[in-house]
């Protein structure tokens, strides 16, 4: 037998584990950990998060129509997991995790200071998809921690030690295997300088 057959399900792994922040004032600021997120368009820049209707953040985002995707790291791993299993109905997740809310450029929802990248989003459409609703959104601002910028103004996300999620387990990312397009790149020819004959 070439394959073992499972029932249809969500088997696209690994996926991001991001902390999504929402709320339009300090009284309703919240954090929810999301694995169902990704890029859907580059021009205009569009992304999405899919959230169950029962989650506290669903109603907040539905009402405010904005959120922030905060990329996670090994240093924020515990807070990432905690924010996914605890409800903001019962606790203040910023206080409970020790994470720091900071003001964004465009949206009212807070950024998480401890995250290397904060992506501000405005909801364009809410699509009901069974167990989850998809919040399709336009990226309106991107904020990065300058500690990961080099002297040439290049951003190095890998230095933040980002994490991924696969089948209920968090993973750190391993070594780089190749850059985009490496399979078709022509090898550089070595050049030798001619030495003068004495």
N, C-alpha and C positions, 0 to 999 in steps of 0.2 A: 504494500500500500504506500503510495507516494506521499499522502498527506493524512493527518487526523482532522476530521471535520468538527468544528465547533458551531454552535448556533450563532446567528448574526449578532454582532456586538461591536463595541468601540475598541478596536485592536490597533489603532495607530499610536504607537509608542516609540521612543520616549516623547514626552510633551513638556512644555514649560510648566513651572510651578510659580505663578506670579501672585503677588498680593495686590488686590484691587481696592482702592480707597474710594469712598463716596461720602456724600453729605454736603449740604450747603451752609452749615454753621457748626460751631464746636459741639453743640448739644446732640447733633445726630451724625457726627463723623463716625465712620465705621471702616473696618478692614475685612475683606473676605478673600480667602485663598482660592484661586481658580486654576484649573488645568485646561479647561476648554477655552482656548484663546488662540489667536493667530492673525496673520496678515491676509487681507483679501484684495487689496489694491494699493498700487504705489502712487498713482496720479488720478484722483486725489489720494493721499495716504489714508487708508481705511483699515480698521481692525474690528474685532468683535470679542465679546465675552458671552458665554452661555451660562445661565443661572436658573436654578429651580425656583418656581414661584413661591415655595415655602420659605426661602431664605430671607433673612432680614434685609439684606442689601438689595434684593430684587425690588422691593417697594421704594427704597430710597432712590435708586437709579431711575426707576420708572417715573418718579415724580420730578427729580432734578434734571434728568436727561443728560447727565455727565458723570464721568468717572476718571480715575487715573490708574494706569497699569504700572506697577512698580516691580522692576526685575529683582529677583532674589539671589542670594549668595549663600555660601557656607556659613558666613557670620550671622545671617538672618534665618537660618534653617529652623531653629526652634520656634521663633515667632511666626514663621510661615506655616508650620504645622499647627500651632496653637490657633491661629486665625482661621484655619480651615475646620477645626473641630468644635470650637466654642461659638456661641451665638452672641451677636451684638445686642440682642434684646435683653440679655442678662448682665452683660459686663461692658465696660469701656475697654476696647482692645488696645488702644494706645497706652493707657495706664497699665494694663495687665502685662503687656509685652515689653514696655519700656521704649517702644519706638517713638520717634519724634515727628509730629505733623508740622509741615512747613507750607507756606503759601505758594501756589503755582502762579504761572504767568497769565492764564486765561480763565480756567475753570475755578469754581468755588471749592471743589473737593480738594482735600489736602494731599500733598506729596509726602512720601516717607523719606526722611533725611538719610537714613541708614542704607537706602537702596542706591545702586550706582546709576540707574536710569529710571526716570519717571515720565510716562507718556500720557499727556492730557488729552482726553477724548470727549467729544460731544455726540450724543446719540442721534442718529438719523432715522433709524427704523427699529421697531421691536417685532421680531418674527417668532410666532409661537410654533414650537417644534416638538410637541409631546411632553417629555419629561422636563425639558428645559426651554426657556425663552432665550433667543439670541438677540443681544443688544448690538446692532450694527452701528458703528460709530466712525466719525472722521477724527483723525489725529490733528489736533490744533496747536500742540506745542510739545517739544521734547526737551527734557532737562537732564543734564549729566553731571556727575560729580567730577570736578576738575582734578581730583587726585589721580584720575586714570588717564589724564591727557599728558602727552609727551611734549618735548621741546619743539616738535614740528606740528603741533596742534592736532595730532592724531589720537583718537580715542582707543584705549585698550581695555575692552570689556573683560577679556580673559584674565586680567590681573585681579578682578574682583572675585574670582572663583565662583562663577555662576553654577546653579544647580538645575537638574531636570527631574522629572517624575515618570516612573514606569511601573505599572501594575501594583500600585500601593506602596512603592518604595522610592525614596529620594536618592539621587545619585549626583556625585560631582562629575564634572566633565574631564575626560582624559586628555591625552596628548593630541596635538594638531596632526592631522593625517595628510592634509593637502589644501591648497587654496582653490577657490572657484576657478575652473578653467584649466587646472593643472594637467588634465588628461590630453589636452590638445596643444599645449604650449610647446613651441620649438625650443630645443635645447640651445643654450647660448654657446657659440663657438669660442674656444679659447684663442686669444690673439697673443702672439709673441713679438716682442720688440726686437728688431734687428740690432745686433751688436756690431759696432764698427770693428773692422779687421785691422789689427795693429801691425 
